[in-house]
Amino acid sequence: MTFEPVLPAVVLAVAAAAVLILRAAALPGAAKAGRPSLIRWTVTTGALTLILLAAARPVSGPAATESGQRPQDGANVYFVVDRSADSAIDDYGGAQRMSVMRDDIARLVDEHPGARFAVIGFASRPSVDWPLSADAWSLLPLVESLNPYPGGDAAEVNAGAAANTLRYQLISAGQQYPHAPNLVYYLGSGAAGSTLPQGVFDTPPVDGGAVLGYGRGPGEDRLREIAGQLGVPYVSRGAGADLPAAASGEDTFAQVTAPAARRLEYYWALTMVAALLLLAEIFLTTRDLRRARATRREVLT
């Protein structure tokens, strides 16, 4: 097990020292007040300790891939997802286009273990639905909840709405992970019924990915243009069909996404236990305050 702290080690050390001093100062009073107070002191101290451990971000797994690559150099995978009204169309054997998109994203996440992922949704404007993170375990529930934006108008869809957002994301990732390959998967229908001017993907060069097309007719021409702008292949999708190797990047990026590089993070378990302990303390504190107020009212009356 190793640690990848969310804050500099010095800051965490100072915070830990401050917590230790404050809890030590409260211990004599808790011990003097009796066993219940001592138990509450122990529970609160344990919760604070767990929060500090979560901030230290413990992870398990190999420190490097078989090729000697550092975990922080794993691929950055960006999903640019069309959440417009076009994605609500049911034309995949009765299945909604967005349903097929969700399945494809989940497959791609599984095919890129050890990578960091980001999700950028768009219709007429973009939004970062999931910032770049290696926490694939928490990403999957978000993917399952992706749906077309309610009340959208197909005439106001901009197939290139996410261009600038993706550009800035790639620039930022290049500064933070200079040795990591960047993969872009664009999932959309091509805004066939839109009357808006369409954006252009003028981004830094990417190392792979694909434009996955879920539309038909005029939308496919626009999707092919986007694929050319990004420098990745265009793949027309069908419900239930396997992703071609050209889309999944299996051949090009087998080494940078080796399954042996998968790591497990434990911060979520630590924070969950800490939250439960603190909820118990909040309940007891609220109860004590109510009793104190009731006692005060009785004395005053």
N, C-alpha and C positions, 0 to 999 in steps of 0.2 A: 504493500500500500504506500502511496506517495501523496503529497499535498500540493495543491495548486491554489494558494490563497487568493481571495478576491481583492484583498488589500495588501499593501506592502507588509512584509513580516514585522517590521519595526512598529507599524501602527497597531497590528494585532497584538504584539507583545505588550505595548503600552495599555491597550484596552484590557487585556487579560490581567495585568498587574493592578489596574484600577478596580476591576471587579473583585479581585482577591482581597484587596485592602478593605473595600467597602463591606464585603460579606464577612470578613474576619472581625471587623468592628461591630457588626450586628450580632455576632455569635454569642457573646456573653449575655446580652439582654434576652436572647431567645432561650438560652439554657436556663436562665434564672426564672423565666416565665413558666417553665414547665415543659413536659413532653410534647403536647400539641404544637406549641410555638417552635420547638426544636425541629419537629417534623416539617413544618412549613418552611423553616429556614433551609432545611436540606433540599426540599423540593424546588424552591426558588433558585438556590445556588446551582442545583443540577441543571435546571432549565437554561440559566445563563451560560453555564459551561458548554452545554450542547450547542447553543447559538454560536459561541466562539469557535467550537470545533467545525460547525457548518461553514463559517466564514473562512476557515483554513482549507475547505474544500478537499476532503479526502477522496481519493480515487484509487481503484485497483485495476490491475491489468498490466500488460507488458509496457515497459518504458520506451520501447522502440519497436518498430516493425522488423520483420526478418531481413529486410533490405537495409537496416540501419537507420531508417528515417525516424526523426523525432515526431512524437504525437502532434506537436503544435504545427508541424508542416503538412498535416493531412489536408485533403482537398476541401475547398470552400464550395459548397453546392447551393446554387440559388434557384428557387422555384418562382417563376413569374407566372401568376395564375389569373386567368380571365374570370372575374366574378360578376360579369355583366349579365344582362337578361339573356344573352345568347347562350350562356352556360346552363340556363334553366330549361332549355328545349329538350324534350324527350324524343330522341331519334336513334337511340341505340337499343333496339329491341324493347322499347318501353322504358329503358333506363335513361335517367337524366344525364346530360353531358358532364355535369359537375360530379356525378357519382363515378363516372369512368375516370375523370381527372384525379379524384381522391385515391382511387385504387392504384393509378399509375404512380402517384407521388409516394404512396406507401411502398410500392415495389422498388422504386428508385432509392428510397431511404435504406431499405434492406440490402440493396446492391452496392451501397457505398458505406460500409462500416468504417468507423474511425474518422469520418468526415465531419465538418461543421455544416450546418444547414441554415438557410434563411428563406422566408416566404414573403413575397411581395404580391399583394393583390391589387387589382385595378379594374376599372370600368371606364369612366371618363377621367378619373384621377387615380393616382396610386396610393397605397398605404402599406407600411411595413407591418405585416401581420405577425412575423416572428423574426427577431433580430438574429444575426449570425451566431450560432451556438452549437456546441458539440453534444448538447443534451437531447439526443434523438428519442430517448424514452419519453420525455415530456412533449416532444414535438408531435408524436403520432396522435394523441387526443385532439390537438388543435387541427391536424389535417382532417380527422374524422368530422370535425364541426364546420369545415369550410362549406359555405353555401353561396349561391348568387346573392348579390345585394338586393334587398327588397325594393320594389317599385322602380326598377331600372327601366330606362328607355333605350332600346336597341339602336335608335338613330343617334344617340349621343355617346356611343362607345368610341374610345380612342385606343386602338390596338397597340399603339406605342406610348401609352400614358406613363408606363413605368420606366421609360428610357433614362431620364435624368436620375431617378432614384437608384436604379441599377448601376448607373455610371458612378455615382458617389459611393455606393456600397463597395464596388470593385476597387476604387481608388483607396478607400479606407482599409480594405482587406489587404491590398498590396503593401501598405505601410506597416500594418500589424503582423502580417504573415508573408514576408517577402519571398519565401521559398515555396509557398503552397500553390498548387494549381487551382484555377477557378473554372468551375463548370456551371453552365447556365442551362436550365430547362424551362423553356417557355411553353405554357399550356394554354391554348386559346382557340377561338373559332374564327378569328380574322376580321371581326366587325363588318360583316358583309352588308348589313343594313344601315351603317353609320353615314351621317352627312357631315361629320366633323372632319377638319384637317387631321391627318394621322401623323403621330410622332415618328421620329427616326431614331434607331438605336445607334448612337455614336458613342460607343463605350470603349474602354481599353480592351485590347485583345483578350479573348478568353481561350482556355485550353481544351474545351470540349463541352459536350452537352448536346442538346437537340431542341428543335421547335416541334412540339407535338400538336398536330392539328386535329381538331374535333369538328370542324365545320365542313361544309360542302360548297361547291360552286365558287363564286367570286372571293369568298373568304380564304380559299386555299392559295390564290395568287398572292394575297397580301401576306399570308403566313410564310410563303416561300421568300418573299422580299425580306421579311424580318430575319429568316434563317440566313440569308445572304449578308445582311447587315451585321449579324452576330458572328458569322463565320462558322456556323454549325449546320448539321444536316437537317432537312425537313422530313418528318415521319408522320404519315397519315395514320390516325389511330382507329382501331376497331374494338368494340366491346369484347372483353375476354381474351383478346389476342395478346401474346407475349410481346414484351418490348424487344425490338431488334437490338442486336449488339451495338449498332451505330448510335442508338438512343441511350442505352445504358452506360456506354463508355467502358464496357468490360475489357476490351482488348487494350485500349490506350492507357487505362488507369488501374489495371489489376494490381500493380505493385503499390501504388499510393493509397489504395483502399483495401489492403489485405485484411481478411477477417481476423487474423491474429492480433491486429492492432486495436480491437474493440476494448473500450475501458468502461468501467462502471463507476458512477458517481453516487455518493452517499449523503450529500448535503440535504436532500429532500427528506430522508428518513430522520436525520437529526433534527431538522426544523419541525417536522411533524410531531415528534415526541416532545420537543420543547414547547410547542404550542399547546399540547394537551396538559402539560404540567402547569403552564402559566394560566390556562383557563380555569384549572382547579383553584389556583391562588386567587384569581380575580373573583371567582364565586365566593370563596371564603371571606375575602376582604369586603365584598359587597354585603354579605350577611352580617359581618361585624359592624359595618357602618349603620345598617338598619337597626340592629339591636341597640347601638349606642344612641341613635336618635330617639328610639322608643323609650329608652331609660331616661333620657334627658327630659322628654315630655312628661313622663310620670313624676319626675322630681319637681318640675316647674308647676305642675298642677296640684 
